[in-house]
Amino acid sequence: MVDLLKLQNGSDVRGVAAEGIADEPVTLTPDAVNLIGQAFVGWLSKRSGKPACELKIGVGHDSRITADLMKNAFISGASAAGAAVYYCGLVSTPSMFMTVVFPEFAFDGSVMITASHLPFNRNGLKFFNPDGGLEKADIKEILTLAKTLEITECDKPAISCNSLDAYTASLQEKIKAGVNAENYDKPLEGLRIVVDAGNGAGGFFVEKVLAPLGADTTGSQFLEPDGMFPNHIPNPENKQAMEAIKNAVLANNADLGIIFDTDVDRMSAVLPDGSEVNRDAIIAMMAAILAKDYPGSTIVTDSVTSDRLTAFLEGELKMKHHRFKRGYKNVINESKRLNAEGIVSPLAIETSGHGALSENYFLDDGAYMAVKLLIAAALAAKEGKKIGSFIEKLAKGIDEREYRMKIQGEDFSAYGQNVLAEFEARAKAAGYAIAPNSYEGIRISFNSEEVQGWLLLRLSLHDPLMPLNMEGARPGDCEKMIEIIRELLKGFDLLEVI
């Protein structure tokens, strides 16, 4: 069996769960999941102070081909450890967290079997307790405990649980109350909403949320669960995926398009004219929707957001922009920290489409973000406006690029840190404007006649890579920045410079 600690991926567990891709041996086996299930019960018992026999644990999954295999192994392990296990079926990740919140379930913990947008051969586990998603240290503790256990089978069946209906009912009520239309039960009547679920778990949003509220969902696509993801990668950051929802919106004259990732904790959108509301634009949209209720508040984002987003948030919305480290748990925890210090921060959001609102338990929930967007769209329509008006003053991106430069050698972290230190020193010596409060990597802004834009060079946490993000304000600016970067990185022979 693979070293269980190697299955940790930040605050999740992930691994190869099925054969089918060359040079990718299976690492997340049913035996490993059995041990992890046992360990989660032990960890939860210690954390909650309850004996294992009093614990209630929910388990659900997305559409992956190994879902049943992983689900059965987890149920067997958790049951063998003494917990009562409830099986929720094909669901979304956010709905699994809500099983520890909703009083009709009040589970002590829950697990979602998913690997988000990764290829068909991958799978993983995301864990929740009443405090929210588990932290990196918690996952390490669980996996360390799992290494000490022996595989123990238990054929006690899980208790069937329809948690998705309770979750979708709460989303429906949120929309009804938010729109407060004359036709309270059909607040979305007159709106055509196209959904792309990417053959993941998000098809429920059409059947259980939009259609009952009166929306016309003609043109919605790839709603059928299929773990081979035959149409496109279920990822709002993927160009092919965004092109698919854009084409569906235009072909069906829709008022709004919504696209989810596999387990529905991320979303992006498309406006009626085909404009993509993703990356900086989805951040701007959500902030604009929240601005009225949280005036002057702070929006926490990941590090690769643009200078034009800052100009929109601070200049147009009169909010504050706080860039932080990449990673959805990083931005969520930073927003929580600010609130604890008395700094109002209603939104923690990444360019990936991970968005968590303070009003929703700081849960990164793509469906909840879609609900906020739908309420705004319905209210705008009542006033004869378009949802796109919320971000019409966000400057358009001209040339956005991302490169992932490989580092050769074994100690890539130390080498990368040395690169960053020298990169910063050389940039300062050249007189470039370096961001003073960069929590991740080195960020440079350019505002001269020769070149305008920004770049961010950082070190990957887990891989021997140095990601480089940049955006030029004019055509040709990125090429000029690339020449500057090459000059600043001369002599680093173990770094594959662009």
N, C-alpha and C positions, 0 to 999 in steps of 0.2 A: 504494500500500500504506500502511496505517496506520503511524504511528510505533510501532515494535516496543516501545519502552520503555513505551508506554501500555498494553501488555498485562500489565504486571506487577501482581500483586495480592498484596502482601506477599511470602511465600516461594513463591508459585505463579505460573503464567501462566494468565490467563483472558481470554475474549473472547466476542463473539457469533459463532457458527460457522455459523448457518443463518438464512435469512429466515423470516418468519412472525409477527413481532410488530412492530406499527407503530412507526416512529421508532427502530428498533434495527437500523441497518445492520451488515452483516457486517464484523467486524474481525479475527477469527482465521481467516485464509484458509489453504488448503493451501500456498501460496507462503510465508507467514509461518512455518508449521510446518516446512517444508523447511529454511528458514534456521536456525530454532531447533535442529533436529536436527543440522545441521552444527556449529553453535556449541557444542552440548552435548558433542559429540565433542572439539572443540578445547579446551574448558574442562576436560574430564575428562582429556585427555592431559596438559595442563599440571599439573593437580592431582596426578595419579597418577605422573607421570614416565614413563609408557609411551607409545610411539609409537601413533598412531591405529590402525595395522594390527594391533596386539596387543590392542586393547580389545574386550571383550564387553559388549554393552548389551542389556538386556531391555526389551520394550515390551508393555504390556497396556492394557486399557480397560474402562469400564463399559458400560452399556446404551444410551448416548446415540445419537441418530439419526445423528450425524456421526462416530461412532466409526471406521468404516472409512475415511472420507475423511481424517481426521486421522492415523490409524495409518499409512496408506499414504504420506502426505506425510512423516511423521517417519522411517519406514524408508528412504525414498528419500534423504532428506537425510543421515541418519546413515551410510548405506551409501556414499553418494558421498564422505563425508569419510574413509572407509577403515575404519570399525569393522565388526565382525561383529555383526549384529543378530539377536536371538532374539525370536520372536513368541509371547507367552504367552496370547493370546486374551482372553475375557471373564473378568476376575479382580477381586479387591479391591485397593485401594491398599496395605494392609499386606502382602499376599502379594507385591507387587512389590518392596517393600524386602527381604523375606526372600530374594529371588533373589541379593542381594549377600552374604547370610549363609550360606545352605545350601551346604555344600562341593560338592554335586553340580552346582551352577550356578556359584557364585563369580563372578558378573558384576561387572564394574568399576563399572557404574552401571545404573540402570533408570529408566524413566519410566512414569507412569500417566496415561492420557488420561481426564480427568474434570473436571467442574465441580461436584462434590459435589451439593448439593440444588437448585442453580439451575435455572431453567426450561429446557425442551427445546431452545431455540435456542442455549444456551450450551455451551461446552466449554473445556477447559484442559489444562494439563500440570503434574504434580507430579514432581519429580526426587529421586532418591536416589543416594548413593554409600556406601561402607562406613562413613562417619561418621554416616549417617542422612539425614534430609531436608535439602535445601539451605536456606541462609539467604537473607534478603532481598538481602544484598550479592552473593551468588553468582548469584541470578537477574538482578540488574542487570548483572553482568559478562557473563553469557551473552547477554542481549539486546543489550548494547552491541556485543559481538563479532558477533552475527548481523547487525547493521546494516551491517557492513563487507563482508559476503559477497555472492556472487551465487547466484541459484537454480541448483542443479545437480541434475539428475535421475539416478537410478541404478535400473535395473530388476533388480538382483540381488535375488532373493527372500530374505526373512528365514528363519531356521531355526526350524522349529516346536519349541515347548517346552511341556511340560505341567508348569508350575510349581505349579498349584493343588493337584494331588494331593499333592505333597510338603508343601505348607503345611497342608492339612487333615489329613494324617497326623500332623503334629506337634501339632495341636490335639487330635486323638483321644488321642494318648499322654499329653498333659497332663491330660486328664480322667480317663483310666484310672488314672494314678499318683496323682492328687489324691483320687479317691474310694476307690481301693484296695478295691473291693468283692469279696465272695466270687466273684461272677461278673465277673471282671476285664474280659472282653471286652464285657460289656453293662452297664456301670456305671449307665446311665440307665434301665434297665428299671423299669417301674412309674411313671415320670414322664411326664406329658403336657405337652409344650412346644409352644406355638404361636409361629410366626415370621411376621413381616410384613416382606417385603423391599422393598415399595413399587415393585415392577417394576424395581428396580435390579440390582446384581450379587450381592446377598446370598442368592439362592436356594440356592446351593451348601451353605449351612450346614445345611439340612434334609437334603439328599441325601447329603452327604459327611461330615457330622459327627454329627448327631443320630440319624438312622435307623440307621447302622451300630452305634451304641452302645446301641441298644435303646429309645430314647425313642419314645413315641407322639406323632407330629406332626400328628394329626388337627386340622383347623381352620387350619393354616398357610395363608397367603394372599398373593397378589400376588407369587408367586415367579418368574413368567415375565418375562424381560427385555423391557421395552418403554420405549423412550426418550421416548415421549410422556407417560409417567407418568399413565395414564388414571384411576387410582383415588384417589390423593392424592399430595401432595408428599412425596417420600421424605426426610423430615426429622423426627427425634424431637422437635424443638422445635415442630412444627406441631400445632395443636390438632386438626385433622381427622385427621391421621395417628395421634395418640395415641388419639383416640376410636375409630378403626378397630381398633387392636390391643386396646384395652380391650373392645370388643364381642365380638371373636373369643375372648378369654380367657373371658369370662362365658358365651358361647354354647356353648363346648366344655368347660366345667368344667376348664380347664387349671390345672396347678400353677404355670405361669409363662408369661408372654408376653415375647417379645423383638422389638424393632423396630430395623432398621438404616437408615442413610442410604444414598444411592445407591452409594457406593464402599466402604462397610463400615468406615470408620475411626471411625464414631460409632455408639452404641447407647443405647437406654433400655429400660425393662422395665415390665411390669404384673404385679401380684400376683394371686393367685387371687380376691380379693374385688373386683378392678377398680381397686385403688389404683395410681396412676401412679408409677413410679420413674423420674423424670426431673428435670432441673435440680438443685436442692439434694438431692433424695432419691437420685439416682444417685451423687452425690458421697458422701453419707452411707453408702450401701450399700457402695460399694467400699472406703471407709475402714474400715468395720466388719469387712469380710472380711479386711483386711490388718492390723488392730490387733493380733491375737495374735502375728503373726510380726514386727511392727515396733513394739513398745511404745514409747510416748512420742515417736514420730516426727512429722515435719512433713508436712502435706498442703498442697500448693500449688494454689490455685484462681484463677479469674478474679475480677474486681473486683465482680461483681454478685451474689455469694452473700449469703445472709441472715445476720442476727444469730442466728437460731435454729439455723442450721447450725453457727456458731461454738460456741454453747452445747452442741450435741451432740458435736462433735469434741473439745472441750476438757473439758467437764464429764462426759460419759458415757464417751467412749473414752480420755480422758486423753492425747490427741494434741495437736498444735499446729496451728493454722490460720493459714496465711500467704496472705493475699490479694495478688494481683498484677495486672498489666495483662491485659486481654482479648486473645485471640489464642492459638491452641493452641501456636504456636512460642514465644510469650512465656512461658507457664506451664511448658512443657517445659524451656526454657533456664534458667529461674529454679530449677527443681528440680534440674537438673544442677549449677548453681552452688552450691547449698546442699550437695549431696553432696560436691562437690569441696572444700568448706570443712570437711568433717567433720560436717555436720548431716544426719542420716539423713532422707531424703525419698523414700519409695517410690512416691509417686503425684503426678502433675501432671494436673489435670482441670478442664475447663470445664463450666459449666452447659449448654452446647450438646450434651454427650455425648462430646466429645473427651476421652479418658482415656489417659494413657501411664504405664506402670509401669516402675520401674527394673529389675525382673527380666525385662523383655521389651524391652530395648534402648531404652527410653524411646520406643517406637513407639506412636503413637495408633492403636490397633487395636480396633475395635468387637467383632470376633469373639473376640479374646483376653479382653476384659472379659466377654463373654458366657460364655466358658469358666470364668472365675473365679466368676461368678454360679452357673453350673450345678453346679460342684463344691460350692459352699456349700449349694445347694439339696438336692443328693443327700445330703450329710453330715447336714444338718438333718433330712431325712426319715428317715434311719436312726435318729435319736434321737427320732423322733416329734414333731419341731418343724416349723415353717413358716419359709420364707426371710424372710418379713416380720418375724420376731422380731428380726432384725439391726437394724432401724431403728424399732422400735415406740416408742422413747423420743425420736425426732425430733419436735419440736413441729410441728403442722400449720400450713401457711400459711393465713391468713385472707383477705387481699386483696393480691394481687401485681399490679403494673401496670408497663408500659413505654411510654414516650412517646418520639418522635423529633422534636425541635423543630428546624425548619429555620432556617438562617441565610441572610439575603439578602446580596448584595454579593459582590465578588470575593475579597478576602482574608479568607476565613472563618476560617482558622486563627488569625490575629492577633486577630480580633474575639472568637472563642471563648475564647481565653486571657484576654482582658480581662474577659469575662463571668465566668469562673471566679475570677479574682482578686478582683473586686468582690463576687461571691456569697459567697466565703469571708470577706471583711472584714465584710460586713453580717451574716452568720450569727454571727460571733464577737461583734460588737457587740450582737447580740440575746441572747447568752448560750446559744446552742445548742451541743450537744456534737459537736465535729468530730473525726473519726478522726485520730489523730496520724500514722499511717504509711500513708496512702493513696497507692499508687503510680500511681493513675489517677483524676483528677477530685477532687471534693469529696464526702465522705461524712458525713452527719449522722445521729446516733441520737437518738431521742426516747423519754423514759421519764418522763412526767408524767401527772397525772390527765387533763389535757386531750388529749394525743396520745401514742400509743406506736407505735413502728416505726422505720424507717430509710429514707433515700433516698440515691441517688448520682447526681450530675450530672457528666457527663464530655463530652469533645469527641471526635467521630469522627476517626479518623486520616486517612481518605481522602475523606469526604463532608462537605458543608456542613451538618452536623447536630450537635445536642447531645442525645445519648440521656439519658433520665432514667428510672432504675429506682427503684421504691419498694415497700415492703411495710408494711401496717398490721397491728398486733397485734390489733386489734378492728374490727368493722364500723364504718365511718365515719371511721377514722383516716386513710385515704388522702385523703379529701376535705379533711380539716383540713390535711394536709401540702401539698396543692395550693394552698390559700389562702396558706400560709406561703411557698411557692415564688414565687407571683405577687408577693408583697410584696417578696421579696428580689431579684426580677428586674425591678423597675419601672425604666423609662427606657431599656431596651435595645430600641430600636425595630426593629432589624434581626433580632431574634430572635423567632420566632413562638411566644410563650409559650403553654402550654396554658391 
